[in-house]
Amino acid sequence: MENKIIMVVDDDIDVQDFCKIVLEREDYRVITFSNSESALEFLETNTPSVIITDLMMGGIDEGIQFVNKVRNFNNEKAEIPIVMITGINSKLGYDISPRSEEEKKQMKINEFISKPLSPKQLIAAIKKVIR
């Protein structure tokens, strides 16, 4: 069986490494990017099974802009499942996590995970959205 490719886009190398270690143990092939520009270049010629992206990278809304660009592709890439991750959560006094499937659709994502990530949580999100 061919390994499914999972793209991880996060400017935090520790998050990239965590995702790579956890998901490779589950026999996924993981490709990491530190910014949305290099990830979009990869998408020009490749179609991963799932994209994991941070909400905030270089720019405060870089993750949202990246998701919008992926969803605006005029081919099958617009349908790639996207898991959004973020360190912004209620513990910091903010709560931007979607409360319903409708809110996820509005954000153009399939799943949402708050950091810190746990292996179990990450694997469950991937298994839920992967095709």
N, C-alpha and C positions, 0 to 999 in steps of 0.2 A: 504494500500500500504506500502510495506517495504521501510524504509528510505535507500537511497543510501549512501554508505560509501565514504567519501572523506578523503584521507590521506594528512596531511600537514607536510612537513619536512622543518624545519627552526630552526636555532640556536637562533633566536630572539623570546623570549617568548611573546613579545608584538605583533609580527606578527602572532604567533600561536593563541593568544587570539582573535585578530581581525578577523582572518579567521573563528574561531570557532563561535564567536558571529554572524557574518554576515550570515554564511552558515546554522547554526542551525535555524535561523529565517526563512530560506527557506525550512525547514524540511529535511535537509541533516544531516546525522550522521557524525561527524567530529572526527578523531583520530589524535593526534599530536605527533610528534617526534622531538627531538632536534638534531639528527644526523642521518646520512645515515645507520650506522651499525644497530641501533635499528629498523629503518624502514625496512631494508632488512630482519631482523629476523621476523618481523610481516608478511612480504610478503611470507615467507615460508609456512604459513598456512592460509593466508587470501588473498582475492582478492578485493581491493577497486574498486569503479566505476571510480575514478579519483585520480591522485596524483598531489599535488601542491608541488613544491620543490624550495628552494632558490638556486641560482647559486653558491654563495660563503657561505660556512659554516666554519667549523674548518679549512679545507684546502682550498686554493684559488680555486681549481677546484673540490671540493667535490661534488657539485651539478651535474656537468657534469659526473663525475665518477659514481655517483648514477644512473643517467639516463641510462648510458651505461650498467650498471649491470642489470637494470630492462629490458632493450631491449634485453639482452642476455639470459633471461629465455627461457627455451625450452617448454613453454606452453602458455596458454591464457594470462598470466601476462605480457608477452612481448608486448601485444597490449593495455595495460591500457593507456588511455589518460593521458598525462602529461602536466601540466601548469608550466612553468618556471617563477619564479619571481626574480627580482634583484634590488638592489639599485644602481647598476652601470648604469649610463645613460649619455646622452649628456650634462646634467647640470654639471656633474663632469668632462667634457672634454673627455669622452669616449662614444662610441656608439656601443654596441655589439648586439643591438636588431636586430632580423631578419627582413629583408625588404620584404620578399616574402615567399610564401608557400614552395618554394624550399629550402630556407635557414632554415626554421623550420624543414623540413625533414632532412637536413644535421645535425642539432642539435639534431635530434631524439625526438623532442617535438611537441605538438599539438598547444599550445598557449604560448605567452610570454607577461608578464606584468611587467612594471617598477614600482618600489616603489617611492613614497608612494602609497599604494593601496587605491582605493576607493571602497566602497561597490558595487556601480553600475558596475564598471569595473570587479570586482571579480565575481560577479554573472553572468554577461554576458559571461565571459570566460568559466565558468563552464557549463552553459547551452549550449554553442556552442559545447563543446566536450563530454558531458556526453551521455552515451548510455542507 
